[in-house]
Each structure stands twice: as structure tokens, then as C-alpha cells.
Amino acid sequence: MKRILDIVLTLVAMPLWLPLQLAVAALVALTMGFPVLFRQERAGKGGVPFTFLKFRTMLSGDGPDAERITRVGRFLRRTSLDELPQLWHVLSGRMSLVGPRPLPAAYLPRYSAEQSRRHEVRPGITGWAQVNGRNSITWDEKLALDVWYVDHRSILLDAKILCLTVLRTAAQSGIDHSGSETMPEFTGRATRG
């Protein structure tokens, strides 16, 4: 049922998000050049890696994220428009509309056995952790919320998360982590002592 709803909702909304994707792609190309998409290997269901896509928000090169993120990139993050390409992942079955956010495949050996349970379901564009703090909470809190979702998932909970996502996105809450532009890398050390 969840997979059917993912496909139906994504297809029904396609007349809205497809032109928006094209507009955002043009904006990224004009302000940051090519490529317009950021690609990274992330872990999907069962920990199987896949090539994750989102719109670029930073200039290429080394240096701190705060120095590389552009004004347009900051706007895309605050409005979550950078996440739009993931709707193609939903249609292909690599992702769901709701589930734990897919994290870099490099993190796989760093999780505890309990934290690894987040991979028992398809990753999502939004999830329980995203509507309960997003980047303003710690890695331990975020991963615990992901596992809570795995244990309590239901169509009703997904509907609640989708509604809360709209509200949180409109309020632009929980985007930054302690004043920084992005979450720090997950090392696994805090959880393991």
C-alpha cells in the first residue's frame, strides 16, 4: 500500500514539481554553472548504495561549507527545493516519500546495531527526524528517531509526517545545525562512548 501511495501521490503532483525542477535547474546553471545536480553514494534499504541526487547549493572546491554555499543555494535549502530530484528516486523505488533520510554509504560501518535498523525500510525524502528537529538535533537523537519510525511506521504516521513537513518547511525551522550551514559528519564516536 505504501509503495502504491508513493507512486500515485508523486505522479499526481508531477504537473507541479516537474516545471519547478526545470526552473530550479536553470537557476542553478545560471548562478553556479554545471553540473546542476549534486551526486553522492548513499545507503538505501538494506544498506544497498545508490547514487543520490539533489540540486547543487554550493560552489565546487575545497573550503568550509559556509564559504562555498551561494545565496541561491541557501534559498534552495531553506525551501527544500534542492530535494526535488529525489522524486525520481521515489518513482524508481529507491526511495519513499517518507522514511529515514538516506545518509552517505561511508557511514554504514559507523552505526551501532540499533542505529543500522534505520535501513530496514526505504529511505525517504522526509521523515520523523526531519519533522522533529531536522538539523538542529544531534546525530544520536536523529538516528533514534529514525529507528522509532521503523518500529511505528504506518500510513497514518506517514500522512502526519507529510503534513508536518509542509508546516516545518513553511516555517523554515531546524535547517541549520548550531549556527553552521550543514550537519557535521557522523563519526559514530558519540554513540559508542
Sequence and secondary structure as in RCSB ss.txt:
>XXXX:A:sequence
MKRILDIVLTLVAMPLWLPLQLAVAALVALTMGFPVLFRQERAGKGGVPFTFLKFRTMLSGDGPDAERITRVGRF
LRRTSLDELPQLWHVLSGRMSLVGPRPLPAAYLPRYSAEQSRRHEVRPGITGWAQVNGRNSITWDEKLALDVWYV
DHRSILLDAKILCLTVLRTAAQSGIDHSGSETMPEFTGRATRG
>XXXX:A:secstr
 HHHHHHHHHHHTHHHHHHHHHHHHHHHHHHH S  EEEEEEE GGG EEEEEEE  B SSSS HHHHB HHHHH
HHHHTGGGTTHHHHHHHTS EEESS   BGGGGGGS TTGGGGGGS  EEE TTGGGTGGGS HHHHHHHHHHHH
HH  HHHHHHHHHHHHHHHHHT S SBTTBSS     SHHHH 
